[in-house]
Amino acid sequence: MAAEPPQNDTAEPYQGEDMVITAPAQQSLFPTTTQATPSYSTTAEEIETRVNATTVEDTLRYAPGVLIRKRFIGDPNGNLGIRTSNSFQTTHTSVYADGMPLHNPLRTSFNGAPRWSMVAPSEVESVEVLYGPFSAQYGGASFGGVVNLNTRMPEQFEAHMDAMGIFQDMHRGGRNELLTGYKTNISAGNRFDKFSIFGSYNRFENEGQPQSPRTPPVSTGTTGTAAAGGLFENQPTGAPGIWYGDDGIAQQATDLFKLKMGYDFTEDLKGLFTIAYEQRFGETDDPLSLLKDASGNTLWGGGTTAGLSSNSLANGGVFTQNGRTFTVPGSAFSVGESERNTLNYGLNLKGKISEDWSIDTTASYYDAFKDRSVSSNLNPNHPLNQNKGQVTDVDAWWAAYDLKLATDNFLDRDDLSFMAGYQFNHAHLNLDVFDSNNYLLQSKDRHRSDSGGETQTNSAFSQLEWRFLPDWSIMAGARFDHWQSINGHVRDFSRNNIQNYADRDASRVSPKASLEYSPNAWTFRYSFSKAYRFPIAEELFASVSRLNNQSISAPDLGPENGYFHNFMTQYDIPRGYIRANFFYDQINNEIANTIQNFGSDSVRTFLPIEQTEAIGVDMTFLQNEIFNLPLDLMLNGTFIDKQITKNARNTDLVGSQWDRIPKLQANASLTYHIMPAWDSSVSVRYRSDSFQQLDNSDTEANVFGGTDESTFVDLRTNYRLNLHPKLKSTLSAGIDNLFDVNAYENHPYPQRTFFVKAALDY
């Protein structure tokens, strides 16, 4: 595969002490079946050297064309966007850990982040990004791309322990605080002949900056409760507004317990069983109100004598400051907590089953058997507070099975490679919202709504590669998907509106093809795909009304379908490569996740856009020991222009830029191996601004609800100590956002953050 430089005498990576890079054993057990797909990969050693990795999504920080909306360290909603699919189109991307799916097949936008926290950064051996749906083995959830996390298993007894401290100097919106956190990891493993075992415990806890400033629009007038203290700033559209507080420090804690057991049936056929249990707890209990009355007392928004939130003038929900009026519902300062307990387990078998044929099959199950969020109607300090609130229970689980068979000697011909397989996915989602008379006790006193349903997909796929001339190959493949939606329902008991939707099903065939020419150090490859992406349960059925947000589903949504083209050219250089990918995507009936903020409230809908077109290029330069110096250099940049080209439902959107996709992203990383035991890196992340709204009306910079141009500079240094022939220690320190850039992607990003870490390895 031409995605990475060949491993020959002139392309060896830098090898310092304890830094020998090898290919993951699990990857080499199965033939490469994604050679038609442009890719990027990185290793654990590169990650440890370059990245202040607190959670596993950080391992992708400098990958070309990848944008993870990680709002703060520990964010449960770290959404993944790849190339022309933005970070709210989480249904366009897939994430796998040792073949087990971590992407969310039930929910999208801010709720649809992959379950990153099921993998600890210290267990990752390598990371691979595949761009686009060019391999038949991946369905519509690869419109943007696929991430494969490969973890390691021990070859002898080993033990690991590390501890990291996290410190953010946060000064924004009336706050000036030092936010702190920590991460610890303990793991051990061993091999006993054919049997290997690895166990780990990962603890993470952090305080993130407030995520939702309270910034409603203002109008001219003096009617309402007189207030002082608000900070006047514009709305994303440029209209006047005011910042009167925030939702509180975002506190997150996770405990991950994991056990992996491997068995070598033969030298070339290995089984792996993985089971992971995670407890996640989140809390926001200190919202900030900047509003004061004439006596200096804090004002907490509108409320009723029944202890409910209100934004009406009669109930004190309208305020005036300096001749401007604005609404402040009491729920703007509500407190809340969330808890999610998850069990994830799976079995993988990979390797040769005969002289020519190999198998890669995975069965897995994900069950969030407790997923509850609780919020109050009013702030506990509100004079009308009666501890009333809401409780939301989410019932979410999915099961998946994947079987692939492949050979590089099809029909006894060494010029033919063949792959075929079958996949099954079933996903279940139900959301219940209850009004609570005592949110502190999490009482569920009135059933407000019940919505959800299931989707199921059965897929068969195959592809054939023919190396018909020296340096030439052609690949053709196809994928068949049969999709079903089952038991869809929306029941709004507050309005006595009960709807049960008829089950639906649909089938589609997706063709794939590529042509490659690889003379000497060059590789040229054109890849084509037509792909379909079927809607998921949240898009179809999840209509939910909560205190500060509302979601409106669309049960009649059909599949998205797109045509994808990629032309890659690559030149291998000593210890690296230079690569360019030119791509063009055209997608019909693309589902847009639109969110509009109305003061402290947000409304989300799912709308099909008739047609979008995107054209772009990504370029990467990577070389270790550049100029034969102990310097490793990585540069990459991605330019994308994605527009709405047809939309009969709303022609005003034609010509608009697609939301949440920066036109230009660029990353750079320079690593200096000061000595075999000491490395230091400086890295830069650049992103141009983008729109949050499809009508491109949000043009204001540095405000909540917009997306800013930003340049983040990160530093990291590692020093390795040999305490004993079998005991090694690593000391690390780093800074993210060195120059303290204040930037937003709808929500505010972290300000300057410091890291210190110590690790012991036996």
N, C-alpha and C positions, 0 to 999 in steps of 0.2 A: 504494500500500500504506500502511496506516495505522500501521505499526509504528514509523515515525519521523516527526517533525514535518515538515510541508510546507515546501519551500524557497521562501519568498516574502519580501516586503520586511520583514515583521515577524518573520521566523523565521531571520534570518541568524545563524550562529555568530560567536563572537568572532574577530576577525581582527587579530592582532598582527603584528609584522614577521615575515615568512617563515612565516606560520601561516594560510594560506588553505586551507580544507577543501573538497575536491571529491569527487564520487562516483567510485569506481573505474571506469575505462573498461571493464574486462572485464565488470563487472556490468551495465552499461547496454546491452550488446550482445544480451541475451536477455531476453524478457518475464518479468515476475515471475510465478512459478508456485507460490509458497508463501504467497500472501496469506491463506489460511485458517489458517496456523500462527502462533501468537504468537511474537514475536521480540525480540531486543535486539542492538544493534550499537554498535561503537565504532571510532574511527579511530586511525591511527598517531600523529597529533598528541596526541590525548587520552591514549593509552598512554604516550608519551614524557613527558608532563607529570605523570601521576599515579603511574606504576608503576616500581618498581625491577626492570625486566625483565631477568633473566639468561637465561632460556630462554622459548620461545614460549608455553608454557602460562600464563606470568604475565600475558599479555595478557587473560586471562579472569578475573583475580583478583576484580574487583568486579562481575561480571555477576550479576544476580539468579538465585537458585535453582541456581547452579553451584558445585560443590564438587570441587576437585582435591586429592587426597591426595598432595601434594608433600611428602615427608617431610624432604627436605633439598635444597639447591640442587644440581642435577645429577642428581636421582633418576631412574633409568631406569624406575621404576615409579610415575610420576605419574598415577595413575588418575583418570578423569573420571566424576563423577556429576552428573546433571541432574535436578532436581525429585524425582520419586518413585522414581528409580532410583539406588541408592547407588553409591559409588565402586568397589565390588567387582563390580558388574554392568556391566562394561565392554562386554558384548555389547548393552547397551541404548542405547549412544551411538555416534555416527559423527563422524569428523573428516576434513575434506577440505582440501587445499591446492591451489588452482587446479583443482579437480575431481578431483584424485588422492587416493584414500583413504589416510589415515594411521592410521586405527583398526586394531586387530588383530582379524581375523576368525577367528583360530585359538585364542587363549588369553583367559582371563578372570581376574578377581580381581587379585592383585598382579602376575601375569605378563602381564596383558592391556592394559597402558597403551598409548595411541596413541604412534606414533613421532614425538613432538614434536620431537626433535632434528634431524629432517630439514628443518626450517625455522628460519632464524635470526630473532630478533626484529626486527633492523634491516631486513629485507626485507618485512615485513608492511605492507600499505596499509590494510586494514580487517579487522575480525573480526565475524562474524555468528553469533548463537546462535538456532537454531530449536527450540522446545519442543514435543515430542510428535510422534506419527506422523500428522499431519493432512494432509500432502501425499502424493498417490499416488506421487510419484517416490521416496519413501523407504520402505524396508521395516521389518522388525521391529527392526533396529538403530537405530531412532529412537524406541523406547518412551520413553526419557528425552528425547532430543533430538539435534540435529545442530549441529556447529560447522563453519563455512566460513571458512577463512583465505584471504584474497585478497592476493596479493603484487603488487608493482609492477614495471613495465618502464620503462626510460628513454625520454624524449622527445628528449634531446640528450646530449652527452657528460657523464658524471658519474663521480665517484670518491668513495669513502667509506672512512674508517678510524676505528675506535674501540677503546678499551681500558678495561676496568673492573676494579677491585680489589674483593675481597669479604673481609670480616673478621667472624667470629662469635666472640663471647666465650662460650665453653661451659664451664659449671660444673655438672656433674650426675653423680651416681653414683660419686663418688670421683675424678673428673677435674676439672681446672681448666686449660683450654688455650685458646689463641687459634688458631682454625681459619681457614685462609686459602684463597683461590682467585682466579682471574682469568678474564676473557673478552676475546678480541680478535676483531675482524672487519675484513676488507678486502674491498671490492667495487668493481667498475667496470662501466660499461656505456655504450652509445651507440646511436644510431639512424642508419641509413643509408637514407634514403628509406623504402621499405616494410619494410626489415629492421631488427630490433633485437636486441641481444645484451646479456646481463648475466651476469657471473661473480662468484663470491664464495668466500671461505674464512673459516670460523668455527672458532676454537679455544676450547675451554672446559676448565677444570681446577679442581677444588674438593675441599676436605676437608669432609665432612659429619660431624655428630655420630654416635656409635655408634647403630645402629638397633635392636638386640635386646639389651636388658639381660637378664642371666641371673637369673631370679627364680622359682625353684621353690617349691612349698609346703613347709612344714615340719611335722614331727610331734614329739610329746614322746618323748624318749629320749636315751640317751648312747652308743648303739652306733655305731661308725664312727670314722673318722680325726678326731682332735681338731683343730679349726681355730679361727682368730680372724680378725676383719676384715670379716665379712659385715655388711650393713646390713639389719636386720629391717624389713620393710614388708609390708602386706597384699597378697593376691591380688585380682584384679578382683571376685571374689565376696565379698570381705571376710574370707576365710580367711587365717590367718597364713602369711607367706612370708618369703623372704630374698633380698636383692640381693647376689650374690657376684661380679659382674663384668659384662663386656659383650663384644660380638663384634668391637670394634675400630672405628677411624675409617673412615668410608665414603669412599673415595677414588675419584673418577670423572674421566675425561678423554675428550673427544670432539674429533674433527677432521671437519669437514664441508666437502666440496668440491662446489660447485653451479654448473651452467651452464644458463641459460635462453636460448632463441632464439625470437624471434617474427617472424611474417611477416604483413603486411596484404594479403590477397588483394584486398579492396576496403576502403573506408573503414569499412564496417559488417560485415566478415567477417575475423576474425583467427585465426591459428593460433599455438600456443605449444608448444614442445618443451622439456621439463625433464628433466635428468639430475642425480642427486645421489649422491655416494659418501660414506659415513660410516664412520669407525673409532671404536669406543667401547671403552674399557678401564676396568675396575673392579678395585679391590683392597682387601682388609681384611687387614692383616698385623701388627696390634698389639693383639690382644685383651687386656683387662685382667682379671686375677684379683686380687680383694681378699683372698683366703684365704691365711693364713699358718699355718705350724706353730709349735711352741713355740720353735724357734730363729730364727724370722723368715723362713724360706724360703718362697717362693711355691709354692702347691699348684695343680696343673694338672688335677685330675680323675682319674677312673678310667681305667686302661689295662691291656692284657694284654702279656705278654712277646712276643707276635707283632706288637706295634705297633698294635693295634686299640683303639678306644674301648670303654669298658665303664662301666656304672652299677651294677655289683654290689658287694656288700660285700666279697667275696673278692678283687676286683681293685681295691680302693681307691676305689670309686665312691660310697661313702656317707660323709658327714661329720657331725660333731656340733659345735655351738657353743651355749654357754649353755643346755644341757639340751634342745636341739632338734636333730633329725636331718633331713637332706635329701640328695638325690642330685646328684652332679656328674659326668656323663659326660665323658670326655676330649674328645669332639668339641665340647663347649660352647666350647672355646677354640681351635678349629681356625682355620687361616688359609686364604685363598682368593683367587682372581682370576677375572675373566671377561673375555671378548673377543668383540665382535660386529662383523663387517664386513658392510656392507649396500650394495646397489646398488638405487636406485629411479629409474625413468624412466617418462615418459608423454607423450602427445601430446593436445592439446586443440584443438578447432576450435569457435569460437563466433561467432555473428552471423547476419546476414540472408542467406538463400539465394534469396529472391525478394522482391517488394514487400511481401508479407504474412507470409511464413513465415521463422522463424529456427531455427537448429540449435545445439545444445550437446552435443558428443560428446567423450568422453575414453576413451582406452585407456591402461592403466598396468600396471606389473609391479613387484613388490617381492620382492627376494631377499636374505635373510640367509644368504649363502653360507658364512659361518663364524660360529657362535654356540656358544661353548664356555665352560663354567665348571669350575673345578678347586678342590677343597678337600682339606685334610689330615684324617686321622683324629684326630691329636693335635697339640697345640701344639708347635712346634719346640723349645721349652724343656722339654718333658715328658721325664723321665728314660728313658721307654720308647719314645720316638719313633723310628720307623724310616722316616720319610718316606712312609708308606703313606697312601692317600687315595682319592678318587673323581674321575672325569672324566665330565662330562655334555655330550654333543653334541646340539644341537637343529637339525634340518633344517626350516626354515620358509620358505615362499614363498607368494605369492598373486598372482593376475592378475584384473583387472577391466576390464569394458567397459561404458560408459554412453552411451546415445543418447537425446536428447530433441528433439522438434520441437514448436514452439509458434507460435501466432498470436493476435493481439488483434482479428482481423477474420475470424472463421470464417464460412464460407459467404457471404462478402461482407456480413456483418452486423457493424457496429461495436459491437453490444451483446453479442457472443459472443466469448469467449476459449476456446481449446482447446489442450491439451497432451497428447502421447502419447509413449511411449518404450519402450525395451527395456534390460535390464541383465543382465549375466553376471558371476558371481563364482565363482572356484575357489580353494580354499585347502588347502594341504598342510602337515601337521605330523608329525614323527617325533622321538621322544626316545630316545636311547641312553645308558644309564648303565653305566660300567665301573669295576671296582675296579682301583686302580693300586698297584703296588709302589713307585713313585717319582713322587709327584705333582709334584715339582720338574721332572722331565723330561716330565710329562704322558703317561706310559706308560699304555697301555690293555691290562691283563694278563688281565682276566676280564670277559666280557660279563655284566653283572648283569641288565639288562632292556632291552626294546625295545617301545615302544608308540607308537601314533599312527594316522593315517588322513587322509582327505580329505573335504571337503564341497563341494558345488557347487549353485548356485542360478541358475535362469533365470527372469527376471521380465518381465512386460509390464504397462503401466499407462497410464491416461488419465484426464483430468478435463476438465470443461466448466464454464465460468462464464458465467452469464447476468445481465446488468445490466438487469433487467426494468422498473425504474422509476427515475426520478432518485433518487440516493442509496441505492438498494437493489440488492443482488446476491445470487445464490445459486450455490453451486458443488456439483457432485456428481462423484465419481470412484470408481475401483476399481483394485485392484492384484491381479495373479495371480502367485503364486510357486510354482515347482516346485523342490523341494529334494531333494538326494541325499546320502547318506553312502556312502563308497567305501573299500574296503581297510582297514577298521578291524581293529586287532589289539592284543593285549596279551600279551607274552611275558616271563614272569618266570623267567629261567634258573636263579636261585638255588633256586627251588622246583619247577623242571621243570613250570611251569604255562604252557601255550601255548594261546591262544584267538584264533581268527580269526572275526570277526563278519560275518554276511551283509550285503550291501549293502541299503540301505533307500532309499525315496523317498516323498515325500508332496507334495500340492498343496493350496493354500488360496487363497481369494479374500478380499480386505480392502476393504470399502466405506468411502468418505469423503464428508463433506458439510459445508457451512457456509452460514450466512445472515448477511448484513451489512447494516447500516443506518448511513449516514455523513452526517448532516445538519450542514452548516457545519463547525465545529471539532470536532464529536463523532464518535466511531466506536463502534458497538456490533456485536459479532460473536460468534455461537455456532458452535463447530466440534465435529464428531463424527468419530470413527474407530473402526473395529474393526481390530485388527492382530494379526499372528502373528509370533513370533520362534522360528526353528528352532535347535536346539542346534548347537554348534560342536565341532571335533575334540577339544579338550582336555576338554570336559565328557563326551564320549562315550567317549574311548579312552585318555586320558593317565593311566595308573596308574604312578606313579613312587615309589620308595622311595629316599631319599637319607639322608645322615648325620643331619640334624636336621629333616627334614620328609618327610611322606608325603602323596601325593595319590591318592584313590580315585575312579575314573571311574564313569560310569553309562551303559552302552551302550544301554539301553532308553528313554532320555529321549525324550519327545515334545515338540511345540512348545508354547511359552507362547502364550496368546491373551488379549487384553484389549480392554476397551471404554474409550474415552478421550473426555472431554468438557472443553471449555474455553469460558468466556464472558469476552470481553474488553470493557472499556470504556475509552476514551481521550479525553482533552480536550487539544487542541493549544493551547499558550500561546506568546506571543512568545519565540522562541529556545529552545523546549523543549516538554515535554509532561508530563501526569500520566496514569498508566495503572494499571489493575488487571486482573488475570487471576484468575478463579475456576475451579478445575479439580477434576475428579473422575475417578479411574482405578479400574477393577476388572480385576484380572488373575487368570486361572485357570492352574493348574499352573506358577506362577512358580518358576523355578529359583533356589534359595538356595545361595550359595557359603559354606559354613560352615567356619570355621577354629577349632580349639581348640588352645591352647598347653598343653603338658605340660612345665613346666620349660624346658629348652632345646630341646624338640622341639615340632613342630606337625603336626597332621593335618587334611587338607582333604577335604571331600566335596561332592557336588552332589546336592541333594535337591529334588524338586518339592513345592511347597506348594500345597494344593488351591485356595485363593482368598485374595487380599488385596484390601483396599479402601483408597484414599487420597483425602483431601479436603484442599484447600489453596487459598491465595491468595498471589499475589505483587503487590506494589505498587511503582511506580517514579515518582519525581519527578526531572526533569532540566530545568535551565534555565541557560543561559549568560548572563552579564552580569545577574545577579539584582539587582533594584532599580536597574538601570542603572549598576551598579558593575562594576569589572573583576574580578568574582567569578563562578566557575562552580560550581554546586552539583548534586550527584547523590546521591540517597537511594534505596535500595531495600530491601525486606524480603520474606521468603518464610516463610509458615507452612504446615507440612505435618503431617498426622496420618495415618499409614499403619499399618494393623493387619492381622493375620492373622484372617480371618473364618470360614474353613472349613479343616479339615485332619483328615480321618478317619484318616490314618496315625499322627498323634500329636495327640490332642485337647487335650493340655496346652498346646499352643502357641496355641490359639485365644484371641484377645484380646491377644496380645503385640504390642508395637510392632515394626515392621520394623527390622532392624539397620542401623546406620551412616547413618541419616538423622536429622539434628537437626530438632526440631520448629520451630525458629526460626533463620533466618539473616538477617543485616542487614548492609548495607554503606553507607558514607557517604564522600563525597569532596568536599573544598572546595579549589578552586584559585584562587589570588590572582595575577592578572597585575600584578605590582608595577610593571613598565614593559614596553614592547613586547618587550624582549629578555630579560626576567627573569620567571620563573614559579616559584611555590612551591605545594605541595599538602600537605594533611594528610588521611589516609584512615583509616577504621576498619573492621575486619572483626569481626563478632560471630557466634558460633555457640553454640547451646545444646548441652548434652551429649546423647549418644545411646548406644545399646547396641551392643555387638559381637556378642552372642549372641542367637539367636532366642528363647531362653527368658527373656531379660531378666534374667539372674542376675548380670550384671556391673554392680554399682552403686557400686563403690569409685572415688574420684576420684584423679587424679594418680598412676596406677600403669600400668606396662606391661601392655597388653592391654585397656585401657579407653579411653573417649573422653570428654574433658572439655569443660565449658563454657569458652569462651575469648573474650577480646577483644584483638585485636591492633591497635595503632596504628602507622601507617607514615608516614614523612615523605619528601618529595622536593623538590629545587629544581634548576632549570636556568637557566643563563645563556648567551646566545648572543652571540658576538663576530664582528664583520665584520672579518676580518684583511685582506681584499682584496675588490674588487668581485665576484670569482668564488670566493673562498676564505672559508669560514665555519667557526667553531669553536664547539662547545657543551661547557660544563663542567657536570657534574651531581654531586650528592651526595645520599645518602639513608640512611634507617634503616628497617629492618623490625623489628617487635616492639619498639617504643621502650621500653616499660615492662618488658621482659624477663620476659614471662609464661611460666611453665613449664607446658606443656600436652601432652597425648597424644591421638593418634588411633591407637590400638593401639600404634604406635611414637611416640617422642618427637618433637615439632616443634622446629625451630631456636629457639635463644634469640636475644638481641639481636644483630642483624647490620648491619654498616655497609657502604656502597657509595660508591665514588668512580669517576667516569667522565669521560673526555675524548674528544671526537670531532672529526674534520675532514671537511668536505664541500667538494667542488669542483664 
